[in-house]
């Protein structure tokens, strides 16, 4: 997941500095995907990719937040991290205030502009 689109990373709730950089969130500190030693940087580097844990996380994020960890990883593998970040910044930028939206809410946490689904630009 693009850390910049995470509600915790954006400063709402417990402090987060991105995966691998510490933080207060117990769930993040205990994340089996983050702690996995079979990859260098990305899950697709692992011989077990996609593992059951990643598939479960992907299913939850598809259902609750309308985004896919597996699609994101395939995009990064095909087009690179820089293009992924550029595409995500464009897709999740709030058209009202210009800040990045979080995938965890259907509204911009900065200006409250709403969308029908996360990841779509605000119509307000």
C-alpha positions, 0 to 999 in steps of 0.5 A, spaced: 500 500 500 502 507 498 503 509 505 501 516 503 494 514 502 494 511 509 489 514 515 495 513 520 500 516 516 496 522 514 496 524 521 490 522 524 490 517 529 496 513 532 503 516 529 505 512 523 512 513 519 511 508 514 512 501 514 519 499 516 520 506 520 517 504 526 511 507 529 506 507 535 501 502 532 501 495 535 498 492 528 503 495 524 509 493 529 506 486 529 505 485 521 507 479 518 507 482 511 512 487 514 516 482 518 517 477 512 524 475 511 523 472 504 523 479 500 527 485 500 522 490 499 516 488 495 512 481 496 513 479 489 520 478 490 518 472 495 518 465 492 511 464 496 508 470 492 502 471 493 502 468 500 495 467 504 496 473 508 497 477 503 491 474 499 487 475 505 489 483 506 488 484 499 480 481 499 479 485 505 482 492 502 478 490 495 471 489 499 472 495 504 476 500 501 476 499 493 483 498 492 487 492 491 494 490 494 495 485 489 494 490 483 498 495 486 504 490 486 503 488 479 503 495 477 510 496 481 513 490 478 511 492 471 512 500 471 516 501 477 515 505 484 516 512 481 510 511 476 506 507 481 507 513 486 505 518 480 499 514 478 496 514 486 498 521 487 493 523 481 488 518 483 487 520 490 488 527 490 482 531 492 480 536 487 477 540 492 483 541 497 489 538 493 491 534 498 491 526 498 485 522 500 486 516 505 483 510 502 480 508 509 475 514 508 470 515 503 471 523 504 477 527 504 479 527 512 482 534 510 476 538 507 470 533 508 469 532 500 466 526 499 466 521 493 461 515 492 468 510 493 475 511 495 480 513 490 475 517 485 476 524 485 471 529 489 466 532 485 465 538 489 
